[in-house]
Amino acid sequence: MKTSALSPALKFSVLSLLGGALLWSAAGCSRSGNAAPAAPVVPVQTAVAVQRDVPRRVEAIGNVQALRSVSVKSQVDGIIAEVNFQEGQELKAGDLLVSLDRRPLENSLLIARADLANARAMAAQAQADLDRYQQLDRQAVVSKEEYVQYVTKAETAKAQVQAKEAAVSNAELLLGYTTIRAPIAGRAGQRLLHEGALVKANDNSFTLVTINQVAPVAVSYAVPERALNEIRAAFAAGRATVTVTERSSGTTRENGRLEFIDNTIDPTTGMVTLKAVFPNDDDALWPGRFVYVVTQVGVDAGAIVVPSTAVQNSQSGSTVYVVKADATVELRTVKVARTDGDNTLLAEGIKPGETVVTDGQLRLLPGMKVEAHRISGQPVTADAPAAAPKHS
């Protein structure tokens, strides 16, 4: 028996199913023939770990002070007769500064000397009377009471002579105060009084001039108490050196020596005051200026140094991403010895010459491939960490 022909609708359905199967098979074959997509390459900035000697330093802000400062005042009342210095002049100890009118004190000295001469004459007369009455006393011609009176007069006259001699010495001393000389070597400040001005003895309201010794000069600064033990040890061993840098000009002085450690820690701030001395032959350090102070207390020899930006903190401790030879990264746990400015010293975990990631760690996972971006085409090292890119 013959089969009936397929209807047009059934023929269309069968052909559609066969076409879909062919298309699905072709698409599957096409996908299975291509490789899996490559993992993304992460751009990062890197630096090379180096091994070098790193000084141990304590940084602070200090204030330049005159090593010695004297406010010159008059020790006697008088009128200024002459001023013998210029403002800002370099003075030596003993240089004449001011001369006062000597005449009143010269007259006082003459009176004191006249009183002394009178006292000596009276003492000589009293001694002569005593000598005469000693002879009479031996002969029992005068009473003991009368003889004792002459002894007393002679002793009193001697005491008067001593008092008048002291008065003469004091008058000479006061007369010497009319010549005012520089007590120390240093630079003269502003001249505050001039010829004809009346000065009072030790008057706190008036100062003739202030002399500051600026060569050598001192720098006073404060450091945290946690640094005290290390500084004291370096100070006792004679290896504590001090460097200062002026904030305005950037001038650096490296020849300072630590001279003073205060005997107490300020309980309100937890700081201890130190003082260093600099030769300052060129007067570059000026009293009153603020400077950056670095106290070197030792050296960490052969330390492994990386930029501080390479070290990340996590729950397991400090970690660093290390770039391997195949440009993939490895996450390592490291032990931090200390920080030094923008660098970190590592005690364990990194070897010299290894490349570490300094920027871009947040986009990394262990095993990912990276592309190191170096600024200006120069290798980035721990001595010169990469600068942050500028944003427009």
C-alpha positions, 0 to 999 in steps of 0.5 A, a space after each residue: 500500500 502506498 504512503 500518502 504524501 506529507 502535508 506542506 505544514 509538516 514538511 516546514 516543521 521538519 525542515 526547521 528542526 533540521 536547520 536549527 540542529 545544524 546551526 547549534 552544532 556549527 556554533 558549538 564546534 566554533 566555540 570549542 575551537 577557540 582558546 580561553 580568554 587571557 587573564 588581565 594584566 594589572 598596571 602597577 608601580 614598583 621599586 627594587 629592594 636595596 641593602 645599605 647602611 641606614 642611620 638611626 635618627 630622631 627628628 624634631 623642630 628646634 629653635 636657634 638660641 644664642 649660646 650666651 646672652 647678656 643684657 648690659 645694665 649700669 651698676 651706678 647712677 649716672 649720666 651717659 657721657 659716651 657710647 663707644 659701640 655701633 649697633 650690630 658690632 662684633 664685640 670682644 670681651 672687655 671692649 669699652 661700651 659706655 662711659 658715664 660721667 665720672 665727676 660725682 663718683 670721683 668726688 665721693 672717692 676724694 671724700 672717702 680718702 680724706 676720711 681715711 686719712 683722718 681715721 689714720 691720724 686719730 689711730 696714730 694718736 690713740 696708739 701713741 697715748 696707749 704706748 705712754 700709758 703702758 709705761 705708766 701702768 707698769 709703774 703703777 702710776 695710773 689706775 687699771 680703769 684709766 689704762 683700759 680706756 686708752 686700750 679701747 680708744 686705740 682699738 676703736 681707732 684701728 677699726 675706724 681705719 679699716 672701715 674707712 679703707 673699705 669705704 675708699 675701696 668701695 668708692 674706687 669700685 663704683 668709680 670703675 663702674 662708670 666705664 662699662 665694658 662687654 662682659 662676653 664676646 658677641 654681637 651687639 644688639 640695638 642701642 637703647 640709650 644715648 649720650 645724655 640719658 640718665 641711667 639708674 643702678 640695676 634698673 630693670 626698665 632700662 638696658 644699655 644693649 644686649 650682647 648675643 654670642 652667635 658663634 658658636 650658637 646653640 639649637 634647643 629642641 624637644 624629643 619624645 621620651 621614647 627616644 631618650 634611652 637611645 639618645 643618652 646611650 649615644 651621648 655617653 658614647 660620644 657618637 650623637 651628632 646633630 644636623 639642622 636645616 633652615 626651613 626658609 633657605 634649606 641650608 643644612 649644617 651637619 657639624 653639631 654636637 649634642 651638649 645637653 640633655 635636660 634632667 627631667 621629662 615634661 609630664 604634660 607633653 612627654 618631651 625632653 629638651 636637648 641642646 646642640 652646639 654649632 660652630 656657626 662661623 658664617 653666622 648662618 644660624 641666627 638666634 630666634 629661627 626655627 629649624 628642622 633638627 635630626 639627631 643621629 644616634 647610630 647606624 643599622 648596617 646592611 639593612 633591607 630597605 623598601 619604600 614604605 608604600 610597598 608595605 601593607 598591613 593585614 590581619 596576618 601582619 605586614 605584607 609585600 607583593 613581590 614581582 617574580 621573573 615571570 611578571 606574576 606577583 607573590 604575596 609575602 609576609 614580612 617583618 618590619 624593623 622600623 621606618 626611616 622617612 619614606 622608607 621602611 627597613 625589613 628584618 625578614 621576608 625580602 632579599 636585596 634586588 627583589 622587585 616589590 609593588 609600591 602602588 596598585 596593590 588593591 587590584 592584585 591577587 597572588 599569581 596575577 600578572 602585572 606590568 610595571 610602570 616606571 616614571 621617566 623611564 628610570 628604574 624605581 629604587 628604594 633610594 628614590 621612590 616613585 612620585 605620585 602621578 599628577 592628576 589633571 
